[in-house]
Amino acid sequence: MPADAADERLRSHVHPSDWVNPEPRARYHLVVVGGGTAGLVSAMGAAGLGARVALVEREMLGGDCLVTGCVPSKAILRSARAAADARRAEAVGVRVAGVEADFAAVMRRMRERRADISPHDSAARLRSAGVDVYFGDGRFTSTSTLEVGGRTLRFKRAVIATGGRPAIPPIPGLTAVPYLTNETIFALNERPRRLAVIGAGPIGCELAQAFARLGSAVTLIDQAAQVLPQEDPDAAAIVATALAADGVSLVLQAGVTEVGHGSDRIVVQLDRGAREIECDQLLVAVGRTPNIERLDLPAAAVAADKAGVTVDDRLRTTNPRVFAAGDVCSPFKFTHAADAAARIVIQNALFFGRSRVSALVIPRCTYTHPELAHVGLSAEAARRQGGVETVTVPLDEVDRAVVDEERDGFVRVHHNRGRMLGCTVVAPRAGDVIGLAAYALRRGASLDDLGATIFPYPTTTNAFRTAADAYRRTRLTPRVRAWLQRYFRWM
């Protein structure tokens, strides 16, 4: 990390240089390994209920979300959006000339906002809540003990919440070049003139668009036929169009065969037409791998594989004393999913609860512009299941999108006789809108329920009422219409 004032302030909260690990107390009710979202929620929640809790963190509290993930990326995306809005202001009748992003200032602001948020995850806050915080490498020494910094912590229950790190593909020559990941890209102070991104998933798409808007020439590479391969193809196509409009060069259905470098450039070799991509910086964003190597899981009788720690539906590992939560064991690698899983762990580990992770309704959002958010059944799953109908409301039928000049997108609902099963939203604030659909799914609500809800006008959420109206019209069968005609004649 750059040794600037903001990062010194960050470190003073999440890994103070003068921190002294406490002496272990009697057997802890809960020992948490990992200080990211899942670990922090587990520790704070358990301590707040009166349990004796210890938390072990190897590097910095706050984990990926605070330090190298959600917080810094969204801070940069905000600056990139401001630059894009200024360039496109003429569409709403405002002329702005000479838009230029000060990259160093953007990165400085990002670090300042990150430091502003860091007290929420600080060691001092944990200690004041009654949590014993230990900095250092934690490793299991038995099925009920863990060692950190020469101290042994005895526990009744433990939570593995060590998260993940960027996956590095076995591309010949990659390890010989100074490539970037989400763990290092936020340390840049100088804007890359040419940036190549391997991986068109959420991280790759978000940062590709952000750096393009900040002035870099960006090439986005993926083997898949579309960006965001896990998403609805129609939704991903809108995001791809937006990326291209911001200057991102998309190279899809292309594998990287080799990476090399010269004195002033990195060369990415592709298998599509033997093409070469030259760049000044290379970002690798091809997924995550779990942090489990240093834990000595066999000593705790905890099973794991390349996907992470093995857990059951109640997040219990093969050792009934040990649970896991967050990216280290979940396919849903989101901060909000880690938070929800940690709450399940508190119930099940400390109170003999029977809460199941499969009962969770977990939305997701990619924060490109427009954003792409989804919850529940996918379009492909809807087609396979059968009996599922789909209602799509294009944004150009949503008044707020029209007046905002944001017509590229839609709200799409999958339902079975009106009962909501899934929803995809492509819109500037899709992440906010999808929360309503997630609530509806969680409560078993129907399109009729949403149609009966009064939303402020004009907002994007009015699209749900439009979808409900469209569904109601499908119920006006010829038989129903004939009955209504007879009724009105009688009237």
DRENZA-964034 format. One line per 2 residues: number of its first residue (from 1); their letters; for each residue x, y, z of C-alpha. Coordinates in steps of 0.25 Angstrom, whole numbers, padded with zeros to 4 digits. Layout:
% DRENZA-964034
NUM = A = X,Y,Z ~ ...;
This chain:
% DRENZA-964034
1 = MP = 0000,0000,0000 ~ 0005,0014,-0003;
3 = AD = 0010,0021,0010 ~ 0000,0033,0010;
5 = AA = -0008,0039,0021 ~ -0021,0032,0017;
7 = DE = -0015,0018,0017 ~ -0008,0021,0030;
9 = RL = -0021,0025,0036 ~ -0027,0012,0030;
11 = RS = -0016,0003,0037 ~ -0017,0010,0050;
13 = HV = -0032,0005,0051 ~ -0031,-0009,0044;
15 = HP = -0017,-0013,0048 ~ -0011,-0003,0058;
17 = SD = 0004,-0004,0059 ~ 0005,-0004,0074;
19 = WV = -0006,-0014,0076 ~ -0003,-0025,0087;
21 = NP = -0010,-0038,0086 ~ -0017,-0041,0099;
23 = EP = -0015,-0053,0108 ~ -0025,-0063,0105;
25 = RA = -0037,-0064,0114 ~ -0043,-0077,0118;
27 = RY = -0049,-0086,0108 ~ -0056,-0077,0097;
29 = HL = -0070,-0079,0093 ~ -0066,-0075,0079;
31 = VV = -0053,-0073,0072 ~ -0054,-0066,0059;
33 = VG = -0043,-0068,0049 ~ -0043,-0057,0039;
35 = GG = -0047,-0042,0040 ~ -0055,-0040,0027;
37 = TA = -0070,-0038,0027 ~ -0074,-0052,0031;
39 = GL = -0064,-0052,0043 ~ -0067,-0038,0048;
41 = VS = -0082,-0040,0048 ~ -0080,-0054,0055;
43 = AM = -0071,-0048,0065 ~ -0079,-0035,0068;
45 = GA = -0092,-0042,0068 ~ -0088,-0053,0078;
47 = AG = -0081,-0043,0087 ~ -0093,-0035,0087;
49 = LG = -0101,-0046,0092 ~ -0091,-0049,0104;
51 = AR = -0082,-0059,0098 ~ -0067,-0060,0101;
53 = VA = -0061,-0057,0087 ~ -0048,-0057,0080;
55 = LV = -0045,-0052,0066 ~ -0032,-0056,0059;
57 = ER = -0028,-0047,0047 ~ -0015,-0049,0038;
59 = EM = -0014,-0036,0032 ~ -0025,-0025,0032;
61 = LG = -0039,-0025,0038 ~ -0050,-0022,0028;
63 = GD = -0045,-0032,0019 ~ -0046,-0032,0004;
65 = CL = -0059,-0023,0004 ~ -0053,-0011,0011;
67 = VT = -0038,-0012,0007 ~ -0038,-0018,-0008;
69 = GC = -0052,-0020,-0012 ~ -0066,-0013,-0010;
71 = VP = -0062,0000,-0004 ~ -0050,0004,-0013;
73 = SK = -0056,-0001,-0025 ~ -0069,0007,-0023;
75 = AI = -0061,0019,-0019 ~ -0054,0019,-0033;
77 = LR = -0067,0015,-0040 ~ -0073,0028,-0034;
79 = SA = -0062,0037,-0040 ~ -0063,0030,-0053;
81 = RA = -0078,0032,-0054 ~ -0076,0047,-0051;
83 = AA = -0067,0048,-0063 ~ -0077,0040,-0072;
85 = DA = -0088,0049,-0068 ~ -0081,0061,-0071;
87 = RR = -0077,0056,-0085 ~ -0091,0052,-0087;
89 = AE = -0098,0065,-0081 ~ -0101,0070,-0095;
91 = AV = -0112,0060,-0096 ~ -0120,0067,-0085;
93 = GV = -0117,0081,-0090 ~ -0104,0084,-0082;
95 = RV = -0091,0087,-0089 ~ -0078,0083,-0082;
97 = AG = -0065,0085,-0089 ~ -0051,0079,-0086;
99 = VE = -0055,0068,-0077 ~ -0042,0062,-0071;
101 = AD = -0041,0052,-0060 ~ -0029,0054,-0050;
103 = FA = -0026,0040,-0048 ~ -0017,0042,-0036;
105 = AV = -0028,0051,-0029 ~ -0038,0040,-0032;
107 = MR = -0029,0029,-0025 ~ -0026,0039,-0014;
109 = RM = -0041,0041,-0011 ~ -0043,0026,-0012;
111 = RE = -0033,0024,-0001 ~ -0039,0035,0008;
113 = RR = -0053,0029,0007 ~ -0047,0016,0010;
115 = AD = -0041,0021,0023 ~ -0053,0029,0026;
117 = IS = -0061,0015,0027 ~ -0050,0007,0034;
119 = PH = -0054,0011,0048 ~ -0067,0002,0046;
121 = DS = -0057,-0010,0045 ~ -0047,-0005,0055;
123 = AA = -0039,-0013,0065 ~ -0043,-0003,0076;
125 = RL = -0058,-0005,0072 ~ -0057,-0020,0074;
127 = RS = -0050,-0019,0087 ~ -0060,-0009,0092;
129 = AG = -0071,-0019,0089 ~ -0064,-0030,0097;
131 = VD = -0056,-0037,0086 ~ -0042,-0042,0088;
133 = VY = -0034,-0038,0075 ~ -0022,-0046,0071;
135 = FG = -0013,-0042,0059 ~ -0005,-0053,0053;
137 = DG = -0006,-0066,0046 ~ -0016,-0075,0052;
139 = RF = -0015,-0090,0051 ~ -0023,-0101,0057;
141 = TS = -0015,-0110,0066 ~ -0027,-0120,0070;
143 = TS = -0042,-0121,0068 ~ -0044,-0111,0079;
145 = TL = -0032,-0102,0079 ~ -0025,-0092,0070;
147 = EV = -0011,-0085,0072 ~ -0008,-0071,0068;
149 = GG = 0005,-0064,0071 ~ 0010,-0075,0081;
151 = RT = -0004,-0074,0089 ~ -0014,-0085,0089;
153 = LR = -0028,-0082,0088 ~ -0038,-0092,0094;
155 = FK = -0052,-0092,0088 ~ -0066,-0098,0089;
157 = RA = -0069,-0094,0075 ~ -0061,-0088,0064;
159 = VI = -0064,-0081,0051 ~ -0055,-0081,0039;
161 = AT = -0057,-0068,0031 ~ -0044,-0066,0024;
163 = GG = -0050,-0062,0011 ~ -0043,-0063,-0003;
165 = RP = -0033,-0057,-0012 ~ -0031,-0055,-0027;
167 = AI = -0030,-0068,-0035 ~ -0018,-0068,-0044;
169 = PP = -0020,-0076,-0057 ~ -0008,-0085,-0061;
171 = IP = -0005,-0076,-0073 ~ 0010,-0078,-0078;
173 = GL = 0018,-0066,-0075 ~ 0008,-0059,-0066;
175 = TA = 0015,-0060,-0053 ~ 0027,-0054,-0060;
177 = VP = 0020,-0041,-0063 ~ 0015,-0030,-0053;
179 = YL = 0001,-0033,-0054 ~ -0010,-0027,-0045;
181 = TN = -0022,-0033,-0037 ~ -0032,-0026,-0029;
183 = ET = -0022,-0027,-0017 ~ -0012,-0018,-0024;
185 = IF = -0020,-0009,-0035 ~ -0024,0000,-0024;
187 = AL = -0010,0004,-0021 ~ -0008,0011,-0034;
189 = NE = -0006,0026,-0035 ~ -0003,0027,-0049;
191 = RP = -0013,0024,-0060 ~ -0010,0012,-0069;
193 = RR = -0009,0017,-0083 ~ -0014,0003,-0088;
195 = LA = -0020,-0007,-0079 ~ -0024,-0021,-0083;
197 = VI = -0033,-0029,-0074 ~ -0034,-0044,-0074;
199 = GA = -0048,-0048,-0069 ~ -0061,-0041,-0073;
201 = GP = -0068,-0045,-0059 ~ -0073,-0034,-0050;
203 = IG = -0059,-0029,-0045 ~ -0054,-0029,-0059;
205 = CE = -0066,-0022,-0065 ~ -0067,-0012,-0054;
207 = LA = -0052,-0008,-0054 ~ -0051,-0008,-0069;
209 = QA = -0062,0002,-0071 ~ -0057,0011,-0059;
211 = FA = -0043,0011,-0065 ~ -0048,0014,-0079;
213 = RL = -0057,0026,-0073 ~ -0044,0031,-0066;
215 = GS = -0036,0031,-0079 ~ -0029,0018,-0081;
217 = AV = -0030,0010,-0094 ~ -0036,-0003,-0089;
219 = TL = -0037,-0017,-0095 ~ -0046,-0027,-0088;
221 = ID = -0043,-0042,-0091 ~ -0052,-0054,-0088;
223 = QA = -0053,-0068,-0094 ~ -0069,-0067,-0092;
225 = AQ = -0078,-0063,-0103 ~ -0083,-0051,-0095;
227 = VL = -0079,-0042,-0083 ~ -0084,-0046,-0070;
229 = PQ = -0086,-0061,-0074 ~ -0095,-0064,-0062;
231 = ED = -0105,-0054,-0066 ~ -0117,-0053,-0075;
233 = PD = -0112,-0052,-0089 ~ -0121,-0040,-0092;
235 = AA = -0117,-0033,-0080 ~ -0102,-0036,-0082;
237 = AI = -0103,-0030,-0096 ~ -0108,-0017,-0091;
239 = VA = -0096,-0016,-0082 ~ -0087,-0020,-0093;
241 = TA = -0093,-0009,-0102 ~ -0090,0001,-0091;
243 = LA = -0076,-0004,-0089 ~ -0073,-0002,-0104;
245 = AD = -0080,0012,-0103 ~ -0070,0016,-0092;
247 = GV = -0058,0011,-0101 ~ -0055,-0003,-0096;
249 = SL = -0051,-0012,-0107 ~ -0058,-0026,-0105;
251 = VL = -0050,-0038,-0109 ~ -0059,-0050,-0106;
253 = QA = -0058,-0065,-0109 ~ -0043,-0063,-0108;
255 = GV = -0034,-0071,-0099 ~ -0020,-0065,-0094;
257 = TE = -0009,-0075,-0099 ~ 0003,-0067,-0093;
259 = VG = 0007,-0054,-0087 ~ 0021,-0048,-0089;
261 = HG = 0027,-0034,-0087 ~ 0037,-0025,-0092;
263 = SD = 0044,-0013,-0086 ~ 0032,-0004,-0087;
265 = RI = 0020,-0013,-0090 ~ 0012,-0026,-0087;
267 = VV = 0008,-0035,-0099 ~ -0004,-0044,-0097;
269 = QL = -0005,-0055,-0108 ~ -0019,-0060,-0112;
271 = DR = -0023,-0072,-0118 ~ -0033,-0065,-0127;
273 = GA = -0026,-0062,-0140 ~ -0013,-0062,-0133;
275 = RE = -0016,-0048,-0129 ~ -0007,-0040,-0119;
277 = IE = -0011,-0030,-0109 ~ -0001,-0020,-0104;
279 = CD = -0003,-0012,-0091 ~ 0004,-0005,-0080;
281 = QL = -0003,-0012,-0069 ~ -0011,-0025,-0068;
283 = LV = -0022,-0028,-0059 ~ -0025,-0042,-0056;
285 = AV = -0040,-0044,-0051 ~ -0044,-0059,-0054;
287 = GR = -0050,-0062,-0040 ~ -0046,-0066,-0026;
289 = TP = -0039,-0077,-0018 ~ -0041,-0080,-0004;
291 = NI = -0031,-0076,0007 ~ -0029,-0089,0014;
293 = ER = -0015,-0093,0012 ~ -0009,-0088,0026;
295 = LD = -0021,-0093,0035 ~ -0016,-0107,0036;
297 = LP = -0030,-0112,0035 ~ -0027,-0127,0036;
299 = AA = -0023,-0124,0051 ~ -0037,-0120,0053;
301 = AV = -0043,-0131,0045 ~ -0049,-0121,0035;
303 = AA = -0051,-0126,0021 ~ -0048,-0116,0009;
305 = DK = -0046,-0117,-0006 ~ -0042,-0107,-0017;
307 = AG = -0055,-0100,-0015 ~ -0053,-0097,0000;
309 = VT = -0057,-0103,0013 ~ -0068,-0113,0012;
311 = VD = -0080,-0110,0020 ~ -0095,-0115,0021;
313 = DR = -0107,-0107,0019 ~ -0106,-0101,0034;
315 = LR = -0091,-0097,0031 ~ -0085,-0108,0040;
317 = TT = -0072,-0114,0035 ~ -0068,-0129,0037;
319 = NP = -0064,-0125,0051 ~ -0077,-0122,0058;
321 = RV = -0070,-0111,0067 ~ -0066,-0103,0055;
323 = FA = -0074,-0095,0045 ~ -0071,-0087,0033;
325 = AG = -0077,-0075,0026 ~ -0074,-0065,0015;
327 = DV = -0065,-0067,0002 ~ -0057,-0078,0008;
329 = CS = -0069,-0088,0007 ~ -0080,-0081,-0001;
331 = PF = -0082,-0080,-0016 ~ -0089,-0066,-0013;
333 = KF = -0076,-0058,-0012 ~ -0083,-0045,-0008;
335 = TH = -0082,-0037,0005 ~ -0097,-0037,0008;
337 = AA = -0097,-0053,0006 ~ -0085,-0053,0016;
339 = DA = -0093,-0045,0026 ~ -0105,-0054,0025;
341 = AA = -0097,-0066,0026 ~ -0091,-0061,0039;
343 = RI = -0104,-0059,0045 ~ -0108,-0073,0042;
345 = VI = -0095,-0078,0049 ~ -0098,-0070,0061;
347 = QN = -0112,-0077,0062 ~ -0107,-0091,0059;
349 = AL = -0093,-0091,0066 ~ -0097,-0084,0079;
351 = FF = -0112,-0087,0081 ~ -0114,-0101,0075;
353 = GR = -0122,-0094,0063 ~ -0126,-0101,0051;
355 = SR = -0125,-0089,0041 ~ -0122,-0093,0027;
357 = VS = -0114,-0086,0017 ~ -0122,-0092,0005;
359 = AL = -0134,-0083,0011 ~ -0127,-0070,0008;
361 = VI = -0131,-0062,-0004 ~ -0118,-0055,-0009;
363 = PR = -0119,-0044,-0019 ~ -0106,-0040,-0027;
365 = CT = -0102,-0028,-0034 ~ -0091,-0024,-0044;
367 = YT = -0089,-0009,-0042 ~ -0086,-0005,-0057;
369 = HP = -0094,0006,-0063 ~ -0105,0002,-0065;
371 = EL = -0105,-0008,-0053 ~ -0109,-0022,-0055;
373 = AH = -0116,-0029,-0043 ~ -0123,-0042,-0041;
375 = VG = -0130,-0050,-0031 ~ -0136,-0064,-0031;
377 = LS = -0139,-0073,-0043 ~ -0130,-0070,-0056;
379 = AE = -0136,-0069,-0070 ~ -0129,-0082,-0073;
381 = AA = -0135,-0089,-0061 ~ -0148,-0083,-0064;
383 = RR = -0148,-0090,-0078 ~ -0143,-0103,-0073;
385 = QG = -0154,-0103,-0062 ~ -0166,-0101,-0071;
387 = GV = -0179,-0095,-0067 ~ -0172,-0082,-0064;
389 = ET = -0176,-0069,-0071 ~ -0167,-0057,-0073;
391 = VT = -0171,-0042,-0073 ~ -0161,-0032,-0078;
393 = VP = -0163,-0017,-0076 ~ -0153,-0009,-0085;
395 = LD = -0148,0004,-0078 ~ -0153,0012,-0090;
397 = EV = -0167,0009,-0084 ~ -0163,0014,-0070;
399 = DR = -0165,0029,-0070 ~ -0153,0032,-0060;
401 = AV = -0144,0025,-0069 ~ -0149,0033,-0081;
403 = VD = -0147,0047,-0074 ~ -0133,0043,-0069;
405 = EE = -0129,0038,-0083 ~ -0126,0024,-0077;
407 = RD = -0135,0016,-0086 ~ -0125,0004,-0089;
409 = GF = -0130,-0007,-0079 ~ -0142,-0014,-0074;
411 = VR = -0149,-0021,-0062 ~ -0151,-0036,-0065;
413 = VH = -0160,-0044,-0056 ~ -0161,-0059,-0056;
415 = HN = -0174,-0065,-0050 ~ -0183,-0077,-0049;
417 = RG = -0197,-0072,-0049 ~ -0193,-0059,-0043;
419 = RM = -0184,-0064,-0032 ~ -0171,-0058,-0034;
421 = LG = -0159,-0068,-0036 ~ -0148,-0059,-0041;
423 = CT = -0145,-0045,-0046 ~ -0134,-0038,-0054;
425 = VV = -0132,-0023,-0054 ~ -0123,-0015,-0064;
427 = AP = -0124,0000,-0060 ~ -0115,0011,-0054;
429 = RA = -0119,0007,-0040 ~ -0123,-0007,-0042;
431 = GD = -0116,-0011,-0029 ~ -0126,-0003,-0021;
433 = VI = -0138,-0008,-0029 ~ -0134,-0022,-0028;
435 = GL = -0136,-0022,-0013 ~ -0151,-0020,-0014;
437 = AA = -0151,-0033,-0023 ~ -0143,-0040,-0013;
439 = YA = -0153,-0036,-0002 ~ -0164,-0041,-0010;
441 = LR = -0158,-0054,-0013 ~ -0154,-0056,0002;
443 = RG = -0169,-0053,0006 ~ -0175,-0062,-0005;
445 = AS = -0181,-0049,-0011 ~ -0188,-0049,-0025;
447 = LD = -0189,-0040,-0036 ~ -0203,-0036,-0031;
449 = DL = -0196,-0032,-0018 ~ -0186,-0023,-0025;
451 = GA = -0197,-0018,-0034 ~ -0205,-0014,-0022;
453 = TI = -0193,-0006,-0016 ~ -0192,0008,-0018;
455 = FP = -0179,0013,-0022 ~ -0174,0028,-0023;
457 = YP = -0175,0033,-0037 ~ -0167,0034,-0045;
459 = TT = -0157,0023,-0040 ~ -0152,0011,-0047;
461 = TN = -0159,0002,-0037 ~ -0172,0006,-0044;
463 = AF = -0168,-0004,-0054 ~ -0173,-0015,-0045;
465 = RT = -0187,-0009,-0045 ~ -0186,-0009,-0061;
467 = AA = -0181,-0024,-0060 ~ -0193,-0027,-0051;
469 = DA = -0203,-0020,-0061 ~ -0197,-0028,-0072;
471 = YR = -0199,-0041,-0064 ~ -0213,-0037,-0061;
473 = RT = -0216,-0035,-0076 ~ -0212,-0049,-0079;
475 = RL = -0223,-0054,-0070 ~ -0234,-0047,-0079;
477 = TP = -0236,-0060,-0087 ~ -0247,-0060,-0097;
479 = RV = -0256,-0067,-0087 ~ -0254,-0056,-0077;
481 = RA = -0256,-0045,-0087 ~ -0269,-0051,-0092;
483 = WL = -0274,-0052,-0077 ~ -0270,-0037,-0075;
485 = QR = -0278,-0033,-0088 ~ -0290,-0040,-0082;
487 = YF = -0288,-0033,-0069 ~ -0287,-0019,-0075;
489 = RW = -0299,-0022,-0084 ~ -0307,-0026,-0071;
491 = M = -0302,-0013,-0064;
